């Protein structure tokens, strides 16, 4: 599936878990785009198409993906943590792991962003830089694959089972409010404390 920045999500704010799932597909798409350009150009001269793909991917991970993390860490996860059922308690450790994944992804994205912007400016990367970029992108791909599978198969499944209509509505309202605050980078406030 082809995505463009600013494309309308496949779900709406009345379906926050489906919106989060849609965001997962976009994360996979833009990460794959970064990896394809890296493989095709190998840190060397970029085509116009490669430049556009790198810019689009960097912009997605800088401006849109962070909102997804905030949606989870400031809305979904705290709502699940308020539940005391055995099903909710069973995913508490997984929520901690997912938050740790978010921190590692943020670190990797910062490194990738810096190196790709250097590539865009200079027109090429040396062998050590290419190796680092390839390693970081591979780690991101591996991390996201496991992370997304855990969220979609386990955490979202428990959320669908436990969340009340009011809780789902509140999560969707939170997500809508975050996006109505305008463009720009979202930041995670609760997890950073």
VENGIPE-V631503 format. One record per residue. N is the residue number from 0. SS is DSSP state (2 for helix, 1 for strand, 0 for the rest). PHI is phi in whole degrees, -180 to 180 (* if undefined). Layout:
N|SS|PHI / N|SS|PHI
This chain:
0|0|* / 1|0|-94 / 2|0|-118 / 3|0|-120 / 4|0|-57 / 5|0|88 / 6|0|-57 / 7|0|-68 / 8|0|-62 / 9|0|-74 / 10|0|-117 / 11|0|-122 / 12|0|-69 / 13|0|-80 / 14|0|-129 / 15|2|-62 / 16|2|-68 / 17|2|-69 / 18|2|-64 / 19|2|-65 / 20|2|-65 / 21|2|-59 / 22|2|-63 / 23|2|-59 / 24|2|-63 / 25|2|-70 / 26|2|-58 / 27|2|-61 / 28|2|-63 / 29|2|-71 / 30|2|-68 / 31|2|-62 / 32|2|-62 / 33|2|-58 / 34|2|-66 / 35|2|-65 / 36|2|-64 / 37|2|-60 / 38|2|-66 / 39|2|-71 / 40|2|-101 / 41|0|55 / 42|0|82 / 43|0|-96 / 44|0|-58 / 45|0|-101 / 46|0|-78 / 47|2|-61 / 48|2|-63 / 49|2|-64 / 50|2|-62 / 51|2|-62 / 52|2|-64 / 53|2|-64 / 54|2|-61 / 55|2|-61 / 56|2|-66 / 57|2|-60 / 58|2|-64 / 59|2|-61 / 60|2|-71 / 61|2|-85 / 62|2|-108 / 63|2|-102 / 64|2|-59 / 65|2|-60 / 66|2|-64 / 67|2|-62 / 68|2|-61 / 69|2|-64 / 70|2|-55 / 71|2|-73 / 72|2|-78 / 73|2|-109 / 74|2|-124 / 75|2|-66 / 76|2|-63 / 77|2|-62 / 78|2|-66 / 79|2|-64 / 80|2|-66 / 81|0|-77 / 82|0|-83 / 83|0|-117 / 84|0|-67 / 85|2|-58 / 86|2|-64 / 87|2|-67 / 88|2|-61 / 89|2|-67 / 90|2|-102 / 91|2|-60 / 92|2|-65 / 93|2|-66 / 94|2|-63 / 95|2|-61 / 96|2|-62 / 97|2|-63 / 98|2|-65 / 99|2|-63 / 100|2|-59 / 101|2|-58 / 102|2|-64 / 103|2|-66 / 104|2|-61 / 105|2|-60 / 106|2|-62 / 107|2|-65 / 108|2|-63 / 109|2|-62 / 110|2|-67 / 111|2|-62 / 112|2|-58 / 113|2|-62 / 114|2|-71 / 115|2|-68 / 116|2|-64 / 117|2|-62 / 118|2|-60 / 119|2|-61 / 120|2|-75 / 121|2|-88 / 122|0|91 / 123|0|-164 / 124|0|-121 / 125|0|-79 / 126|2|-60 / 127|2|-66 / 128|2|-67 / 129|2|-60 / 130|2|-64 / 131|2|-63 / 132|2|-60 / 133|2|-61 / 134|2|-64 / 135|2|-64 / 136|2|-67 / 137|2|-65 / 138|2|-64 / 139|2|-59 / 140|2|-61 / 141|2|-66 / 142|2|-62 / 143|2|-64 / 144|2|-59 / 145|2|-69 / 146|2|-62 / 147|2|-65 / 148|2|-62 / 149|2|-63 / 150|2|-64 / 151|2|-72 / 152|2|-84 / 153|2|-112 / 154|2|-68 / 155|2|-65 / 156|2|-63 / 157|2|-66 / 158|2|-61 / 159|2|-62 / 160|2|-77 / 161|2|-102 / 162|0|-69 / 163|0|-80 / 164|2|-60 / 165|2|-65 / 166|2|-66 / 167|2|-63 / 168|2|-61 / 169|2|-64 / 170|2|-61 / 171|2|-62 / 172|2|-64 / 173|2|-60 / 174|2|-63 / 175|2|-62 / 176|2|-63 / 177|2|-59 / 178|2|-79 / 179|2|-82 / 180|0|-73 / 181|0|106 / 182|0|-72 / 183|0|122 / 184|0|-80 / 185|0|-86 / 186|0|-130 / 187|0|-87 / 188|0|-100 / 189|0|-71 / 190|0|-74 / 191|0|-79 / 192|0|-79
